[in-house]
Amino acid sequence: MIGGRRYRGRFAPSPTGDLHFGSLYAALASWLDARRHGGEWLIRIEDLDPPRELAGSAEGILETLAAYGMESDGPIEWQSRRSALYADALEFLRARGHAFECRCSRKRLAASGLHHGVCNAPPSTRHRPAAWRVLVPELEVEYVDAVRGAMRQDLWRAVGDFVVRRVEGYYAYQLAVVVDDAAQGVTDVVRGGDLLDSTARQIYLQRLLGHPTPRYLHVPLVVDGGGRKLSKHYASAPVSRQDPLPALTLALELLGIDPDALPRIRQPATLIQAAVPLFDPTRIPRDPTLAL
């Protein structure tokens, strides 16, 4: 229990390819933090972008996590099956004047700059499908990250009005993750530093929708020797299911756990359980990136 609420964390991968080391690192951080608080750890599949998804990758990710000793404490949630919840949230925002239709193209946006409550698309585009954006007032969002410390973002100047439903009809990540975290009772979000910039938008949506704000912990972004994020986009090599110990040991070390303090255990599930009392978020590097 933390602050009267039972700890509940989650890992939410997108099924766009195999699990790579950067995602394993973030998943392990989330799992360890949940276990050290005696809490629950859930898995949610963020399958909101069908054109980018690869058949079978969700199942492969779940099998890989299991091979590394991490399985969900509850049913797996699939965002593709939760559209009605997102539609209700968008209608809530629209009815209160917090969301508006927008038909601006990316080219027009690049030329005109950020939105501030006005769609600048010409009248000739009125017949086209529209995206929906959240209206952002002049606002600075402040929060505390468990690794980075005090954070602040000028949401109005840095981001402007942001999309919550895309022109293709798909609900945007920013809205879906807020709705799902609230519906699942998530108290703590532990994830990669590449999502740090999204946090202020999500906190703003939480406030508009009347949802509680979780605690946040962003681990450094793992990059290759060229400074590129380890991701499916750059075809980073997937972690091995057959020989998980090398990647697992490295991930634990990058989370600030002394490998010499770990027992000589070959079973991944037993090894990460032994790592729980050794995990201390204050030992996670504060650097934005970690190069392999």
N, C-alpha and C positions, 0 to 999 in steps of 0.2 A: 504494500500500500504506500502511495506517495500522495500527500495532500488530500487524504480521504478517498482517493480513487485507486482501484487495483490497476497496477501497471499492465498496459497492453501495447505491445509493439507490433510492427509488421514489416514485411519485405514485399515489394511490389514490382516485379520485373515485367518488362514488355516482351512478348513472344516474337521477337524479330531475329532470333538466332540463338546459338548455343551460349551457355553461361561462360563468360570470360573472367579473368582474374579480378578486374576492377569491381564487377558485380559480386563476386564471391567475397571480396574484402568487405564490401558494404553490408552484405547479408550476414556475415559472421559478426560484425560489430553490432548489428541490430539484435542478433540472437543472444550474444553474450550480455548485452545490456539488459535484455528482458530477463535472462536467467539470474543475473546478479541481484535483481530486484524481486526475485521470486514471482515474476509475472508471466503473462502469456505472450506467445509469438505466433503471428498469423502470416499467411501467404495470400497475396491478392494478385491475380494476373491482370495486367493493364493492357487488355486487348481492345483498345479504342481506335486503332488505326489500321483497318483491314488491308489497305494497299501495301503496308510495310511488313505485315506479319508473314511468317514462314510456317507452313504446315508442319505440325509435330514439334515445333520448338518449345511450346509451353510444357508439353509432357517431358521433353528432354531436360528442361530447366528443373522441373520437379524431381526427376530421377537423379540429376546431378547433385542437387541440394541434399537429397536423401543419402547419397553416397558419401557426402561430407558430414553426415550426422545431424542434418537440420531438416525437420519436418514440422508442418503446421500443427498448432495445438487445437485448431478448429477446422471446419470445412473450408476448402479453397474457394475464394470468391473470384468471379469473372466479371470484369467491368462490362463486357458486351451484353450481359444479362441484366444490367441495372439501369437501362436507359430511362425507364419510367421515373426513377428517383432523380435523375439529372434534369429531366423535363420539368418535374415539379419545382426543383430549385430555380431553374431559369424563369419559370412563370412567376415565382415569388419575387425574383429580382425585377422582372419586367413590370409587374403590377405596382411596384413601389417606386418606379422611375429610376432604377439602378442599372438597367440594361437597355440597349437600343440596337436597332438593325443597322448594318453597315455594308455597303457594296463597294467600298474602296478597294482597288487592286493594290498589289504589293508595289507595283511601279509608281502608282500615284502616291502611296504612303511614303515611299523613299524620297519623292520630290517635295511633298508638303510637310513632312515631319510627323510628330505625334498627334494623335487625336486628342481633343479636349471637349468631348461631348457632342461633336458635330461630324456627320458623315459628309465627306467632300466629294463623293461620287457625282458625276454629271447626271442630269435627269434622264438621259438616254439609257442608263443602266437599270432603271426601275423595274424592268421586266426580269432581271436576272435574280437568281437566288442570293439571299443575303446571309452574311455572318451576323452573329450577335456579340456585342461587346459590353463590358461592364464600364460604366462611367466612373472615372477616377477624379475626385476633387483634389485640390491642393492639399497634399497629405504626405507626412513622413511617418513610416512605420518603424517602430523600434521593438526589438526583442533580444533575448539573450540566447546565444548558442553555447552548448555545453563545452565545445572545443574552442570556438573563435571568440567567445566572450560577447560583449555588448555589440549589437549590430543595428544599423540604421539604413533605410533606403528612402530616398525621395521618390515615392511612387509616381507622383504626377509628372515630374521632369524626366525620370529615368525610364519609365515604362509607358505612361499614358493609359488610355482606355484599351483594355486587353480583351482578346477573344475568349468567349466561353462556349460558343458553338460555331464550328467552322462552316464555311459556305457549302461544303459537301454534305452537311447534315450531321457530321460526327461531333460529339461533345468533346470539348477541349480538356486536356489533362488538368489544368488548373481548377476547373469546376469539379470534375469527377473525383479528384483526389480529396478535395475538401468534403464533398458529400459522403464519400466512402469512409474516410477517417471518422467522421461524426457518427455515421450509422453503425460502425463496428466498435465504437467506444475506444478508439486509439488514443492513448494518453501521451505516447512518446514516439517521435519520428526520428529514426536514426538512418541516415542515408548518405550518399556520396556528395562531395562538395560541388559537383556540377549542377546540383539542384538548389544551391544556396540562394541564387538570384531569384528563384521562384517563391521563396518563403514569404516575402512581404505581400505578394499578390494573394497567396493563400490565406494569410492572416487577415487581410482586408475582406476577402470573401467570407471567412468565418464570422467576422463581425457583422457583415450585412445579413447573413443567414441565421444569426443567433446561435452559432455553434461554439463550443469551447475551443480554445487554442491549445494544442499539444505542446509539450516541451520538444525542443529541437537539438539534434546533435549531428553535425555534418563532418564526416571523416574526409581527410585530404583526397583529392582526385589522383588516382594512380595513372601515370603516363609512361610512355615508352621512352627510349633514349633520345628520340627526336622531339620530345615534349608533347606528343599527341596522346589524347585520352585513350585508354584501353577500352575499346568499345566494339560492338558489332559493325558500326559504321566504317571503321578502319580495319575490319576483318581480323581483329585480334584473335590469337589462338585460343580455343576453348580450353578450360581446365579439364584434367583427366579424371574420368570416373574410375578407371582401373587402378590408378596409382595416386590417390588423393593427398597423401602425406606431405610431399614436397610443397605443393601450393598451400596447403593448410598451415604448415609450419611457418612459411613465409608470411602469410596473412596475419597470423598471430603475432609474429615479431613486429610487423608494421603497425600493429595496434598497441605496441608498447609492452608486450609480454616477453620477458627474457626466456629464450628457448631453453636455457640451461635449468630454468626453474620448473620446466615441464617434465613429467615422468616419461619414461621410455615406453610409450604405448603405441601400438600399431593400429588399433581400431579408431577411426575418426570420431565416432560418437563418444567414445570414452575419453579421447584426448581433449575434445572441446569442453566436455563436462569438467575435466580437471583444470581447464583454463579459466573457468568462471571466477573462482576466488582471486585469480591473479589479474583479472581485467580491471583497469582503472582508467576511465576516460581522460583524466588529467595527464596521463602518459602518452596519449595520442599526439603525434606531432601537430603543431598549429600551422605548419606550412600549408599553403593552398594546394600544392601538388607534391606527390612522392614519385620519383623516377625509379624505374626498375632497370 
